[in-house]
Amino acid sequence: MDFSDFSMQIATAIDNFTNYLSFNYAGLFNAISAVILGVEKPLAAVLTGLPAWLIILVVAAIGVSMRHYSLAVFGALGLVFILVLNLWTPAMLTLSLVLTSALFSLSIGIPLGMLVAESSRMNTLFDPVLDFMQTMPPFVLLVPAVFFFGVGTVPGVVATIFFGMPLPIRLTAHGLRMVDPEAVEAGEAFGAGRLTILFLIKLPLAFKSITAGVNQCIMMSLSMVIIASMIGAGGLGDEIIRAISRLQVGRGVETGLSVVVLAILIDRFTRRFSQRLDPTA
């Protein structure tokens, strides 16, 4: 049986729908682009404009202030390694994209996770949506992002937001559901309302799960930002694509190691920050 006509009808319907959205909601997409660029551009300007030695000293000082001297040394040496490889500017551009994407993902994801945890209807609604978002191949996310936003920084950030958002939603909801019922009952016994219990009891007790979502969201954003370089997002991904196209194995390995260093630094520093801010510690 030939299903080519049926497949073509589905593809045509999707094309018509996306064309309808693009034509009728162009103002909304322009507003989203303006908001994203309003965050990413100043952040990129700061990270690329500041002297490299100053950023290295700040990272080392943060590690020392947290009394993790090995982290301070590794952070400084890792950034010096990137600087020596002449990849400082691409690395800072990548960092600005990661931070921008993670900021939007967490700003949307954590409140949605709270709603999912507090409402069974919201949980029923979002569960298949989150399954869809987490199983969607990252390259596929680039297609609608390019269609609605063109090429460049904005579609890369948009695709990264959708790629990184499911984890903070699910881990926030999971942490809130796992709160000891006795703690909630104690709050109710003292006359605390639902919002009071949520913000003063559940959220502090779910802090570790929420910060795990924050950490994983940032790490997923880093991996997606590298892929998003295929649509002009920029950063270290551009260097990797250029090395592949020119068969420059050495340069590709250097850039890959720079991504690894950046990922380790982000992971370690976010973990240490979460440990210091944990209200239950």
NORBELGI-V815777 format. One line per field, one symbol per residue. phi: phi as a letter, one per 20 degrees, with the letter a starting at -180 (. if undefined). psi: psi as a letter, one per 30 degrees, with the letter a starting at -180 (. if undefined). burial: b if it has 9 or more other ideal C-beta (glycine too) atoms within 8 Angstrom, else e. A space follows every 10 residues. Layout:
phi=???
psi=???
burial=???
This chain:
phi=.edfffffff ffffffffff fffecfffff ffffffffef fffffffeef ffffffffff fffffemdff ffffffffff gffffmdffg ffffffffff ffgffffeff gffffffecf fffffegfff gfffefggff fffffffecm dpffffffff fffefgffff fffffffefg gffffffffe nfffffffed cffffegfff ffffffffff ffffffffff dnfnnfffff fffffdleff fffgffffff ffffffffff ffffffeffe f
psi=kjgeeeeeee eeeeeeeeee eeefheeeee eeeeeeefee eeeeeeefek keeeeeeeee eeeefghiee eeeeeeeeee eeeeghgeee eeeeeeeeee eeeeeeeeee eeeeeeefke eeeeefeeee eeeffkkeee ffeeeeefga laeeeeeeee eeefeeeeee eeeeeefgkk feeeeeeefg gkleeeeeff eeeefgeeee feeeeeeeee eeeeeeefff ggeaafeeee eeeefghiee eeeeeeeeee eeeeeeeeee eeeeeefjff .
burial=eeeeeeeeee eeeeeeebee bbeeeeeebe ebbeebbebb eebbeebbee ebeebbbebb bbbbebebee bbbbbbebbb bbbebebbeb bbbbbbbbbb bbbbbbebbb ebbbbbbbee ebbeebeeeb eebeeeebee bbeebbebbe ebbbbbbbbb bbbbbbbbbb bbbbbbeebe eebbeebbee ebeeebbbeb bbbbbbbbbb bbbbbbbbbb bbbbbbbbbb bbbbbbbbbb bbbeeeeeee bbebbbbbbe bbbbbbbbbb bbbbeeebee e
